[in-house]
Amino acid sequence: MPPPKRRHSNARTRSRRTHWKATLPGVTKCNNCSEVILSHVVCPSCGFYGGKQIVAKNS
Ligand SMILES: [Zn+2]
């Protein structure tokens, strides 16, 4: 690809990035304690993942 001939204005750059939005990370509910958790991550409040106790919690 050749180098650009002219610099884009700030408005052109920003208008292109209007469609570039921040998105929420994958958020689900825990199957065990129905706490809102990140998906593919062991539940931080009860230690369950995939219906099994992975991390021991004493509370
Ligand atoms: Zn949980």
N, CA, C, O and the ligand as a Tripos MOL2 file, in Angstrom:
@<TRIPOS>MOLECULE
protein
  237   235    60     0     0
PROTEIN
NO_CHARGES

@<TRIPOS>ATOM
      1 N           0.8450   -1.2040    0.0000 N.3       1 MET1
      2 CA          0.0000    0.0000    0.0000 C.3       1 MET1
      3 C           0.8670    1.2350    0.0000 C.2       1 MET1
      4 O           1.7980    1.3110    0.8010 O.2       1 MET1
      5 N           0.6030    2.2400   -0.8830 N.am      2 PRO2
      6 CA          1.4100    3.4680   -0.8900 C.3       2 PRO2
      7 C           1.1240    4.3250    0.3210 C.2       2 PRO2
      8 O           0.0860    4.1670    0.9640 O.2       2 PRO2
      9 N           2.0380    5.2390    0.6440 N.am      3 PRO3
     10 CA          1.7880    6.1160    1.7810 C.3       3 PRO3
     11 C           0.6700    7.1050    1.4650 C.2       3 PRO3
     12 O           0.4580    7.4320    0.2970 O.2       3 PRO3
     13 N          -0.0360    7.5800    2.4600 N.am      4 PRO4
     14 CA         -1.1410    8.5230    2.2200 C.3       4 PRO4
     15 C          -0.6180    9.8410    1.6780 C.2       4 PRO4
     16 O           0.4230   10.3260    2.1220 O.2       4 PRO4
     17 N          -1.3380   10.4350    0.7100 N.am      5 LYS5
     18 CA         -0.8950   11.6960    0.0980 C.3       5 LYS5
     19 C          -1.1870   12.8890    0.9830 C.2       5 LYS5
     20 O          -0.4000   13.8340    1.0390 O.2       5 LYS5
     21 N          -2.3040   12.8520    1.6700 N.am      6 ARG6
     22 CA         -2.6990   13.9880    2.5070 C.3       6 ARG6
     23 C          -3.0900   13.4900    3.8940 C.2       6 ARG6
     24 O          -3.6270   12.3940    4.0570 O.2       6 ARG6
     25 N          -2.8080   14.3160    4.8700 N.am      7 ARG7
     26 CA         -3.1940   14.0050    6.2350 C.3       7 ARG7
     27 C          -4.7080   14.1530    6.3660 C.2       7 ARG7
     28 O          -5.2960   15.1050    5.8540 O.2       7 ARG7
     29 N          -5.3410   13.1810    7.0720 N.am      8 HIS8
     30 CA         -6.7720   13.3090    7.3420 C.3       8 HIS8
     31 C          -7.0030   14.3440    8.4210 C.2       8 HIS8
     32 O          -6.1950   14.4910    9.3380 O.2       8 HIS8
     33 N          -8.1030   15.0590    8.3100 N.am      9 SER9
     34 CA         -8.4560   16.0120    9.3690 C.3       9 SER9
     35 C          -8.8780   15.2600   10.6250 C.2       9 SER9
     36 O          -9.2100   14.0760   10.5760 O.2       9 SER9
     37 N          -8.8570   15.9680   11.7490 N.am     10 ASN10
     38 CA         -9.3150   15.3750   13.0070 C.3      10 ASN10
     39 C         -10.7670   14.9310   12.8980 C.2      10 ASN10
     40 O         -11.1410   13.8860   13.4290 O.2      10 ASN10
     41 N         -11.5910   15.7290   12.2070 N.am     11 ALA11
     42 CA        -13.0140   15.4030   12.0780 C.3      11 ALA11
     43 C         -13.2020   14.1060   11.3040 C.2      11 ALA11
     44 O         -14.0740   13.3020   11.6330 O.2      11 ALA11
     45 N         -12.3790   13.9010   10.2680 N.am     12 ARG12
     46 CA        -12.5040   12.6810    9.4710 C.3      12 ARG12
     47 C         -12.1340   11.4530   10.3000 C.2      12 ARG12
     48 O         -12.8170   10.4300   10.2510 O.2      12 ARG12
     49 N         -11.0500   11.5660   11.0580 N.am     13 THR13
     50 CA        -10.6380   10.4690   11.9370 C.3      13 THR13
     51 C         -11.7060   10.1780   12.9770 C.2      13 THR13
     52 O         -12.0610    9.0230   13.2110 O.2      13 THR13
     53 N         -12.2210   11.2440   13.6030 N.am     14 ARG14
     54 CA        -13.2110   11.0490   14.6720 C.3      14 ARG14
     55 C         -14.5310   10.5470   14.1390 C.2      14 ARG14
     56 O         -15.2000    9.7520   14.7990 O.2      14 ARG14
     57 N         -14.9280   10.9980   12.9380 N.am     15 SER15
     58 CA        -16.2050   10.5260   12.3890 C.3      15 SER15
     59 C         -16.1070    9.0580   12.0070 C.2      15 SER15
     60 O         -17.0950    8.3280   12.0920 O.2      15 SER15
     61 N         -14.9170    8.6140   11.5860 N.am     16 ARG16
     62 CA        -14.7410    7.1910   11.3150 C.3      16 ARG16
     63 C         -14.8690    6.3890   12.6080 C.2      16 ARG16
     64 O         -15.4020    5.2800   12.6060 O.2      16 ARG16
     65 N         -14.3810    6.9510   13.7080 N.am     17 ARG17
     66 CA        -14.3850    6.2210   14.9840 C.3      17 ARG17
     67 C         -15.6890    6.3620   15.7610 C.2      17 ARG17
     68 O         -15.7820    5.8740   16.8880 O.2      17 ARG17
     69 N         -16.6970    7.0160   15.1890 N.am     18 THR18
     70 CA        -17.9840    7.0740   15.8810 C.3      18 THR18
     71 C         -18.6160    5.6890   15.9860 C.2      18 THR18
     72 O         -19.4070    5.4330   16.8940 O.2      18 THR18
     73 N         -18.2640    4.7800   15.0420 N.am     19 HIS19
     74 CA        -18.8260    3.4240   15.0710 C.3      19 HIS19
     75 C         -18.0020    2.4860   15.9360 C.2      19 HIS19
     76 O         -18.3680    1.3290   16.1400 O.2      19 HIS19
     77 N         -16.8810    2.9970   16.4430 N.am     20 TRP20
     78 CA        -15.9630    2.2010   17.2500 C.3      20 TRP20
     79 C         -16.3630    2.4000   18.7030 C.2      20 TRP20
     80 O         -15.9170    3.3520   19.3430 O.2      20 TRP20
     81 N         -17.2140    1.4970   19.2390 N.am     21 LYS21
     82 CA        -17.8150    1.6960   20.5530 C.3      21 LYS21
     83 C         -17.1950    0.7390   21.5700 C.2      21 LYS21
     84 O         -16.7480   -0.3590   21.2380 O.2      21 LYS21
     85 N         -17.1870    1.1910   22.7940 N.am     22 ALA22
     86 CA        -16.7960    0.3250   23.8900 C.3      22 ALA22
     87 C         -17.9210   -0.6710   24.1430 C.2      22 ALA22
     88 O         -19.0880   -0.2870   24.2210 O.2      22 ALA22
     89 N         -17.5650   -1.9710   24.2750 N.am     23 THR23
     90 CA        -18.5880   -2.9960   24.4950 C.3      23 THR23
     91 C         -18.3960   -3.6270   25.8690 C.2      23 THR23
     92 O         -17.2880   -3.6770   26.4040 O.2      23 THR23
     93 N         -19.4880   -4.0990   26.4130 N.am     24 LEU24
     94 CA        -19.4570   -4.7910   27.6960 C.3      24 LEU24
     95 C         -18.7160   -6.1130   27.5370 C.2      24 LEU24
     96 O         -18.8740   -6.7760   26.5130 O.2      24 LEU24
     97 N         -17.9070   -6.5170   28.5260 N.am     25 PRO25
     98 CA        -17.3260   -7.8490   28.4840 C.3      25 PRO25
     99 C         -18.4120   -8.9060   28.6800 C.2      25 PRO25
    100 O         -19.5080   -8.5880   29.1400 O.2      25 PRO25
    101 N         -18.1140  -10.1710   28.3300 N.am     26 GLY26
    102 CA        -19.0950  -11.2440   28.4330 C.3      26 GLY26
    103 C         -19.5430  -11.4520   29.8670 C.2      26 GLY26
    104 O         -18.7990  -11.9820   30.6920 O.2      26 GLY26
    105 N         -20.7690  -11.0290   30.1560 N.am     27 VAL27
    106 CA        -21.2810  -11.0860   31.5230 C.3      27 VAL27
    107 C         -22.4550  -12.0590   31.5640 C.2      27 VAL27
    108 O         -23.3680  -11.9690   30.7420 O.2      27 VAL27
    109 N         -22.4330  -12.9910   32.5210 N.am     28 THR28
    110 CA        -23.5380  -13.9350   32.7030 C.3      28 THR28
    111 C         -23.8640  -14.0390   34.1840 C.2      28 THR28
    112 O         -23.2710  -13.3580   35.0200 O.2      28 THR28
    113 N         -24.8380  -14.9250   34.4950 N.am     29 LYS29
    114 CA        -25.1860  -15.2120   35.8780 C.3      29 LYS29
    115 C         -24.6010  -16.5590   36.2670 C.2      29 LYS29
    116 O         -24.5390  -17.4820   35.4550 O.2      29 LYS29
    117 N         -24.1690  -16.6630   37.5280 N.am     30 CYS30
    118 CA        -23.6490  -17.9220   38.0440 C.3      30 CYS30
    119 C         -24.7880  -18.9330   38.1500 C.2      30 CYS30
    120 O         -25.8870  -18.5890   38.5850 O.2      30 CYS30
    121 N         -24.5240  -20.2000   37.7470 N.am     31 ASN31
    122 CA        -25.5390  -21.2500   37.8300 C.3      31 ASN31
    123 C         -25.8080  -21.6520   39.2760 C.2      31 ASN31
    124 O         -26.8850  -22.1610   39.5890 O.2      31 ASN31
    125 N         -24.8510  -21.4310   40.1440 N.am     32 ASN32
    126 CA        -24.9690  -21.8880   41.5310 C.3      32 ASN32
    127 C         -25.5570  -20.8020   42.4300 C.2      32 ASN32
    128 O         -26.5250  -21.0590   43.1460 O.2      32 ASN32
    129 N         -24.9880  -19.5890   42.4070 N.am     33 CYS33
    130 CA        -25.4310  -18.5550   43.3430 C.3      33 CYS33
    131 C         -26.1380  -17.3980   42.6380 C.2      33 CYS33
    132 O         -26.5170  -16.4260   43.2910 O.2      33 CYS33
    133 N         -26.3250  -17.4870   41.2900 N.am     34 SER34
    134 CA        -26.9750  -16.4700   40.4440 C.3      34 SER34
    135 C         -26.4280  -15.0670   40.6800 C.2      34 SER34
    136 O         -27.1620  -14.0790   40.6400 O.2      34 SER34
    137 N         -25.1250  -15.0040   40.9260 N.am     35 GLU35
    138 CA        -24.3930  -13.7400   40.9950 C.3      35 GLU35
    139 C         -23.9970  -13.3520   39.5680 C.2      35 GLU35
    140 O         -23.7500  -14.2330   38.7440 O.2      35 GLU35
    141 N         -23.9310  -12.0590   39.2590 N.am     36 VAL36
    142 CA        -23.4800  -11.6180   37.9360 C.3      36 VAL36
    143 C         -21.9610  -11.7840   37.8610 C.2      36 VAL36
    144 O         -21.2260  -11.1750   38.6380 O.2      36 VAL36
    145 N         -21.4950  -12.6140   36.9180 N.am     37 ILE37
    146 CA        -20.0630  -12.9400   36.8120 C.3      37 ILE37
    147 C         -19.6220  -12.8050   35.3680 C.2      37 ILE37
    148 O         -20.4530  -12.7180   34.4650 O.2      37 ILE37
    149 N         -18.3000  -12.7890   35.1470 N.am     38 LEU38
    150 CA        -17.7280  -12.8560   33.8080 C.3      38 LEU38
    151 C         -17.8270  -14.2910   33.3130 C.2      38 LEU38
    152 O         -17.5800  -15.2290   34.0700 O.2      38 LEU38
    153 N         -18.1960  -14.4680   32.0190 N.am     39 SER39
    154 CA        -18.2920  -15.8160   31.4740 C.3      39 SER39
    155 C         -16.8960  -16.4030   31.2820 C.2      39 SER39
    156 O         -15.9260  -15.6620   31.1260 O.2      39 SER39
    157 N         -16.7920  -17.7250   31.2920 N.am     40 HIS40
    158 CA        -15.5520  -18.5090   31.1570 C.3      40 HIS40
    159 C         -14.5850  -18.2370   32.3090 C.2      40 HIS40
    160 O         -13.3780  -18.4360   32.1720 O.2      40 HIS40
    161 N         -15.1140  -17.7850   33.4330 N.am     41 VAL41
    162 CA        -14.2880  -17.4750   34.5950 C.3      41 VAL41
    163 C         -14.9500  -18.1320   35.8070 C.2      41 VAL41
    164 O         -16.1760  -18.1250   35.9200 O.2      41 VAL41
    165 N         -14.1510  -18.7000   36.7110 N.am     42 VAL42
    166 CA        -14.6750  -19.2850   37.9430 C.3      42 VAL42
    167 C         -15.3920  -18.1960   38.7390 C.2      42 VAL42
    168 O         -14.8930  -17.0780   38.8630 O.2      42 VAL42
    169 N         -16.5780  -18.5330   39.2820 N.am     43 CYS43
    170 CA        -17.3650  -17.5690   40.0350 C.3      43 CYS43
    171 C         -16.5730  -17.0680   41.2490 C.2      43 CYS43
    172 O         -16.1580  -17.8800   42.0760 O.2      43 CYS43
    173 N         -16.3520  -15.7580   41.3760 N.am     44 PRO44
    174 CA        -15.5520  -15.2630   42.5020 C.3      44 PRO44
    175 C         -16.2630  -15.3600   43.8470 C.2      44 PRO44
    176 O         -15.6030  -15.3380   44.8860 O.2      44 PRO44
    177 N         -17.6040  -15.4700   43.8560 N.am     45 SER45
    178 CA        -18.3030  -15.4720   45.1430 C.3      45 SER45
    179 C         -18.5080  -16.8760   45.6940 C.2      45 SER45
    180 O         -18.4890  -17.0500   46.9120 O.2      45 SER45
    181 N         -18.7080  -17.9130   44.8250 N.am     46 CYS46
    182 CA        -18.9190  -19.2610   45.3590 C.3      46 CYS46
    183 C         -17.8950  -20.2730   44.8590 C.2      46 CYS46
    184 O         -17.8550  -21.3900   45.3750 O.2      46 CYS46
    185 N         -17.0490  -19.9220   43.8540 N.am     47 GLY47
    186 CA        -15.9930  -20.8210   43.4060 C.3      47 GLY47
    187 C         -16.4640  -21.9340   42.4950 C.2      47 GLY47
    188 O         -15.7450  -22.9160   42.3150 O.2      47 GLY47
    189 N         -17.6770  -21.8130   41.9000 N.am     48 PHE48
    190 CA        -18.1830  -22.8380   40.9970 C.3      48 PHE48
    191 C         -17.8080  -22.5190   39.5650 C.2      48 PHE48
    192 O         -17.7400  -21.3530   39.1760 O.2      48 PHE48
    193 N         -17.5600  -23.5780   38.7700 N.am     49 TYR49
    194 CA        -17.3940  -23.4130   37.3280 C.3      49 TYR49
    195 C         -17.8470  -24.6940   36.6510 C.2      49 TYR49
    196 O         -17.3730  -25.7770   36.9950 O.2      49 TYR49
    197 N         -18.7600  -24.5850   35.6910 N.am     50 GLY50
    198 CA        -19.2600  -25.7610   34.9910 C.3      50 GLY50
    199 C         -20.0320  -26.6960   35.8920 C.2      50 GLY50
    200 O         -19.9840  -27.9100   35.6940 O.2      50 GLY50
    201 N         -20.7550  -26.1630   36.8920 N.am     51 GLY51
    202 CA        -21.5490  -26.9530   37.8080 C.3      51 GLY51
    203 C         -20.7520  -27.6890   38.8540 C.2      51 GLY51
    204 O         -21.3000  -28.5390   39.5550 O.2      51 GLY51
    205 N         -19.4640  -27.3870   38.9820 N.am     52 LYS52
    206 CA        -18.6360  -28.0680   39.9790 C.3      52 LYS52
    207 C         -17.8990  -27.0500   40.8310 C.2      52 LYS52
    208 O         -17.5880  -25.9490   40.3770 O.2      52 LYS52
    209 N         -17.6190  -27.4390   42.0950 N.am     53 GLN53
    210 CA        -16.8260  -26.5940   42.9950 C.3      53 GLN53
    211 C         -15.3630  -26.6830   42.5680 C.2      53 GLN53
    212 O         -14.7520  -27.7450   42.6800 O.2      53 GLN53
    213 N         -14.7990  -25.5840   42.0820 N.am     54 ILE54
    214 CA        -13.4220  -25.5810   41.5950 C.3      54 ILE54
    215 C         -12.5180  -24.9760   42.6610 C.2      54 ILE54
    216 O         -11.4550  -25.5180   42.9610 O.2      54 ILE54
    217 N         -12.9400  -23.8520   43.2320 N.am     55 VAL55
    218 CA        -12.1500  -23.1710   44.2460 C.3      55 VAL55
    219 C         -12.8990  -23.2920   45.5590 C.2      55 VAL55
    220 O         -14.0810  -22.9570   45.6330 O.2      55 VAL55
    221 N         -12.2230  -23.7690   46.5980 N.am     56 ALA56
    222 CA        -12.8600  -23.9570   47.9000 C.3      56 ALA56
    223 C         -13.1480  -22.5980   48.5460 C.2      56 ALA56
    224 O         -12.2770  -21.7310   48.6230 O.2      56 ALA56
    225 N         -14.4060  -22.4330   49.0120 N.am     57 LYS57
    226 CA        -14.8030  -21.2180   49.7180 C.3      57 LYS57
    227 C         -15.3770  -21.6230   51.0720 C.2      57 LYS57
    228 O         -16.2150  -22.5220   51.1470 O.2      57 LYS57
    229 N         -14.9340  -20.9710   52.1330 N.am     58 ASN58
    230 CA        -15.4250  -21.3330   53.4640 C.3      58 ASN58
    231 C         -16.6920  -20.5820   53.8680 C.2      58 ASN58
    232 O         -17.3220  -20.9400   54.8640 O.2      58 ASN58
    233 N         -17.0810  -19.5420   53.1120 N.am     59 SER59
    234 CA        -18.2920  -18.7830   53.4640 C.3      59 SER59
    235 C         -19.5140  -19.4030   52.7930 C.2      59 SER59
    236 O         -20.6290  -18.9100   52.9640 O.2      59 SER59
    237 ZN        -21.4390  -18.4570   42.0720 Zn       60 ZN60
@<TRIPOS>BOND
     1     1     2 1
     2     2     3 1
     3     3     4 2
     4     3     5 am
     5     5     6 1
     6     6     7 1
     7     7     8 2
     8     7     9 am
     9     9    10 1
    10    10    11 1
    11    11    12 2
    12    11    13 am
    13    13    14 1
    14    14    15 1
    15    15    16 2
    16    15    17 am
    17    17    18 1
    18    18    19 1
    19    19    20 2
    20    19    21 am
    21    21    22 1
    22    22    23 1
    23    23    24 2
    24    23    25 am
    25    25    26 1
    26    26    27 1
    27    27    28 2
    28    27    29 am
    29    29    30 1
    30    30    31 1
    31    31    32 2
    32    31    33 am
    33    33    34 1
    34    34    35 1
    35    35    36 2
    36    35    37 am
    37    37    38 1
    38    38    39 1
    39    39    40 2
    40    39    41 am
    41    41    42 1
    42    42    43 1
    43    43    44 2
    44    43    45 am
    45    45    46 1
    46    46    47 1
    47    47    48 2
    48    47    49 am
    49    49    50 1
    50    50    51 1
    51    51    52 2
    52    51    53 am
    53    53    54 1
    54    54    55 1
    55    55    56 2
    56    55    57 am
    57    57    58 1
    58    58    59 1
    59    59    60 2
    60    59    61 am
    61    61    62 1
    62    62    63 1
    63    63    64 2
    64    63    65 am
    65    65    66 1
    66    66    67 1
    67    67    68 2
    68    67    69 am
    69    69    70 1
    70    70    71 1
    71    71    72 2
    72    71    73 am
    73    73    74 1
    74    74    75 1
    75    75    76 2
    76    75    77 am
    77    77    78 1
    78    78    79 1
    79    79    80 2
    80    79    81 am
    81    81    82 1
    82    82    83 1
    83    83    84 2
    84    83    85 am
    85    85    86 1
    86    86    87 1
    87    87    88 2
    88    87    89 am
    89    89    90 1
    90    90    91 1
    91    91    92 2
    92    91    93 am
    93    93    94 1
    94    94    95 1
    95    95    96 2
    96    95    97 am
    97    97    98 1
    98    98    99 1
    99    99   100 2
   100    99   101 am
   101   101   102 1
   102   102   103 1
   103   103   104 2
   104   103   105 am
   105   105   106 1
   106   106   107 1
   107   107   108 2
   108   107   109 am
   109   109   110 1
   110   110   111 1
   111   111   112 2
   112   111   113 am
   113   113   114 1
   114   114   115 1
   115   115   116 2
   116   115   117 am
   117   117   118 1
   118   118   119 1
   119   119   120 2
   120   119   121 am
   121   121   122 1
   122   122   123 1
   123   123   124 2
   124   123   125 am
   125   125   126 1
   126   126   127 1
   127   127   128 2
   128   127   129 am
   129   129   130 1
   130   130   131 1
   131   131   132 2
   132   131   133 am
   133   133   134 1
   134   134   135 1
   135   135   136 2
   136   135   137 am
   137   137   138 1
   138   138   139 1
   139   139   140 2
   140   139   141 am
   141   141   142 1
   142   142   143 1
   143   143   144 2
   144   143   145 am
   145   145   146 1
   146   146   147 1
   147   147   148 2
   148   147   149 am
   149   149   150 1
   150   150   151 1
   151   151   152 2
   152   151   153 am
   153   153   154 1
   154   154   155 1
   155   155   156 2
   156   155   157 am
   157   157   158 1
   158   158   159 1
   159   159   160 2
   160   159   161 am
   161   161   162 1
   162   162   163 1
   163   163   164 2
   164   163   165 am
   165   165   166 1
   166   166   167 1
   167   167   168 2
   168   167   169 am
   169   169   170 1
   170   170   171 1
   171   171   172 2
   172   171   173 am
   173   173   174 1
   174   174   175 1
   175   175   176 2
   176   175   177 am
   177   177   178 1
   178   178   179 1
   179   179   180 2
   180   179   181 am
   181   181   182 1
   182   182   183 1
   183   183   184 2
   184   183   185 am
   185   185   186 1
   186   186   187 1
   187   187   188 2
   188   187   189 am
   189   189   190 1
   190   190   191 1
   191   191   192 2
   192   191   193 am
   193   193   194 1
   194   194   195 1
   195   195   196 2
   196   195   197 am
   197   197   198 1
   198   198   199 1
   199   199   200 2
   200   199   201 am
   201   201   202 1
   202   202   203 1
   203   203   204 2
   204   203   205 am
   205   205   206 1
   206   206   207 1
   207   207   208 2
   208   207   209 am
   209   209   210 1
   210   210   211 1
   211   211   212 2
   212   211   213 am
   213   213   214 1
   214   214   215 1
   215   215   216 2
   216   215   217 am
   217   217   218 1
   218   218   219 1
   219   219   220 2
   220   219   221 am
   221   221   222 1
   222   222   223 1
   223   223   224 2
   224   223   225 am
   225   225   226 1
   226   226   227 1
   227   227   228 2
   228   227   229 am
   229   229   230 1
   230   230   231 1
   231   231   232 2
   232   231   233 am
   233   233   234 1
   234   234   235 1
   235   235   236 2
@<TRIPOS>SUBSTRUCTURE
     1 MET1         2 RESIDUE 1 A MET
     2 PRO2         6 RESIDUE 1 A PRO
     3 PRO3        10 RESIDUE 1 A PRO
     4 PRO4        14 RESIDUE 1 A PRO
     5 LYS5        18 RESIDUE 1 A LYS
     6 ARG6        22 RESIDUE 1 A ARG
     7 ARG7        26 RESIDUE 1 A ARG
     8 HIS8        30 RESIDUE 1 A HIS
     9 SER9        34 RESIDUE 1 A SER
    10 ASN10       38 RESIDUE 1 A ASN
    11 ALA11       42 RESIDUE 1 A ALA
    12 ARG12       46 RESIDUE 1 A ARG
    13 THR13       50 RESIDUE 1 A THR
    14 ARG14       54 RESIDUE 1 A ARG
    15 SER15       58 RESIDUE 1 A SER
    16 ARG16       62 RESIDUE 1 A ARG
    17 ARG17       66 RESIDUE 1 A ARG
    18 THR18       70 RESIDUE 1 A THR
    19 HIS19       74 RESIDUE 1 A HIS
    20 TRP20       78 RESIDUE 1 A TRP
    21 LYS21       82 RESIDUE 1 A LYS
    22 ALA22       86 RESIDUE 1 A ALA
    23 THR23       90 RESIDUE 1 A THR
    24 LEU24       94 RESIDUE 1 A LEU
    25 PRO25       98 RESIDUE 1 A PRO
    26 GLY26      102 RESIDUE 1 A GLY
    27 VAL27      106 RESIDUE 1 A VAL
    28 THR28      110 RESIDUE 1 A THR
    29 LYS29      114 RESIDUE 1 A LYS
    30 CYS30      118 RESIDUE 1 A CYS
    31 ASN31      122 RESIDUE 1 A ASN
    32 ASN32      126 RESIDUE 1 A ASN
    33 CYS33      130 RESIDUE 1 A CYS
    34 SER34      134 RESIDUE 1 A SER
    35 GLU35      138 RESIDUE 1 A GLU
    36 VAL36      142 RESIDUE 1 A VAL
    37 ILE37      146 RESIDUE 1 A ILE
    38 LEU38      150 RESIDUE 1 A LEU
    39 SER39      154 RESIDUE 1 A SER
    40 HIS40      158 RESIDUE 1 A HIS
    41 VAL41      162 RESIDUE 1 A VAL
    42 VAL42      166 RESIDUE 1 A VAL
    43 CYS43      170 RESIDUE 1 A CYS
    44 PRO44      174 RESIDUE 1 A PRO
    45 SER45      178 RESIDUE 1 A SER
    46 CYS46      182 RESIDUE 1 A CYS
    47 GLY47      186 RESIDUE 1 A GLY
    48 PHE48      190 RESIDUE 1 A PHE
    49 TYR49      194 RESIDUE 1 A TYR
    50 GLY50      198 RESIDUE 1 A GLY
    51 GLY51      202 RESIDUE 1 A GLY
    52 LYS52      206 RESIDUE 1 A LYS
    53 GLN53      210 RESIDUE 1 A GLN
    54 ILE54      214 RESIDUE 1 A ILE
    55 VAL55      218 RESIDUE 1 A VAL
    56 ALA56      222 RESIDUE 1 A ALA
    57 LYS57      226 RESIDUE 1 A LYS
    58 ASN58      230 RESIDUE 1 A ASN
    59 SER59      234 RESIDUE 1 A SER
    60 ZN60       237 GROUP 0 **** ****
